[in-house]
């Protein structure tokens, strides 16, 4: 879709790649190594917010890691991730605000990546935030305000943007 106003055109704000191991230790270190291998960025640890004794989970314990990609890095990683999903995404992967979330079962599905026996097999969640220019108003520290309904992205607009930009089918 062509927009008469360039401020109206959607864009990829960020891509977050997340691996949850459920416990700290050696598995978490392997997941961090894998994210570094896939994205060439240093991952940040995600900690648990609740204590669940039945699962052996303590509050504040690191249980996963994530990397946030922006700009060219985000688009390149998304292209590889869509190839791993056979260039098809389900309609229900989009939320009503135009964001996209999907998972990859095994990292070896990504093109150009081979199995590493030291790492093992991990899956990952990929969250894509789609926005327009001017969305910073919502998250800035001083005088933040809401985005108007006319400027907000709908799920339909996000689907059209992903289909055109990455040549992905939506089922």
N, C-alpha and C positions, 0 to 999 in steps of 0.2 A: 504494500500500500504506500502510496506517495502522499505525504502531508504537505499542505501549503505552508504551514509554519514549521520550521525545523525544530522548534521547542516541543512540538507534539509527537515527534517520532520516538518510538520506544528504543531502548538500548539495554544491554546487559550491564547491570550495576555491579553484580558480583556473583561468583560461583563459590559455594562452600562445599568442600569434600570432607566427609566425616567417616571415620571408622570407629566403631564401638567394640571393645574387647570384653567389657563386662567386669574386668578385674585388672589390677595393676600387675606389674612384674615383667617377665620376659615377653609375653604376648604383646603388651603395650609397646615395648621397645621395638619389636618387629613391625608393628603397625606404623610406628613413627618412621622407621627406616623405609617402609614401603611408600608412605606419602611423600617422603623426601625424594625417592626414586621417581615417582610419577609426576610430581609437580615442580621439582627443583626448588622448593620452598621449605623452610623449617616449620614443622607442625606445632600447634599449641595443644596442650593437654586439656581435656574436658574432665571435670570432677563431678562426682555424684552430689546431689543436693539433698538426698534423703537417706535415712538409715533403714535398711531392710535386712533384719537378722536371718530370715529364712534363706536369703540368697547369699549371705555372707558379705553384704555390702555395708560399708561404713560411710558416714557423711564426710565429705571432703576428700575421699579417696579418688585418685585418678582412674578413670574407667575407659577413656577413649582419647582420640586426638582428631584435630581438624586443621584444614588449611583453607584460607580465603584467597581466592584469585580474582584479580580485576584486570580490565583492559584486554590487551592482546593475549596474555596468558590464559585468561578465562575463556576466550573464544576458541583458542587452540585446543584446550582441554575438553571443551564441550563437543567439538567436532569429533574427537577421538571417542568420547563417551557415547555419542549418538551412534557411531559405527558399532560399538559394542552392543548396543540395543537394536541393531539391524535397521537403523534409521526409522524406527517406529516408536511412538510414545502414546500412552493411553490418555484419553481425554480427562479422566479423573485425576491425572497427575498435576493438573493445574488447579490452583485455588481461585477463589472469587476475586482476589486482588491481583491476579496475573502472574503469580509466582509459580515455579515449576519444581517438582521434586520427584526423583526416581532413584532406583537402586541398581547396582551392578553386583551380581552374585559372586563373581570371581574376577580378580584383577587381571588375570591372564586373557580375559575377553577383550581387553583394550588392545588396539593394534600396535605392534612394535614392542610389546612387553612379553618376555619369556618367563616361565616358571623358575623361581629361585627356591631351592630346597631349604635354604637357611631361613627364609621368611615364612614359607608355608602358603596356605590359601586364605585370603581375606576378601570379604565383600565390602562395599562402601555405599554410602548414601550421598547423592549429589543434589544440592539445593541451588536453584538459579533464581536470583532476584532480578526482575525486569522493572525498569523505571523510566521516567522521562526526565529531561532536564528540568531542574527546579524542585526535585524531590528532597533536596537538602534542607528545605524549609521545615520539613517534618522532624528532622533529627538534629538540627543545630542546637547549641546550648543556649544562646541568647535569643529571646523572642521567637521560640518555635511555634508553629501553627499547623493546622490541618491542611491537607491537600483538598482542593475543591473536587466535586464529583465529576466535573467536566474534564479535569486534568488527570484524574485517576485512571489507571489501566484496568480494563476488564479482562476476564479470562479469554473472551473471543479475540480481542486485540493481541493478547499474548500468544495465542495459538497461531494466528496469522503471521505474527512476527517470526516465530520459531520455524514455521513451515517455509517462509520465504528466505530467511537468512541462512538456515542450515539444511534446507531441502529434506525435511523430516515429515513423515506421514503421521497423522494423528488418527487413531482408531477409537 
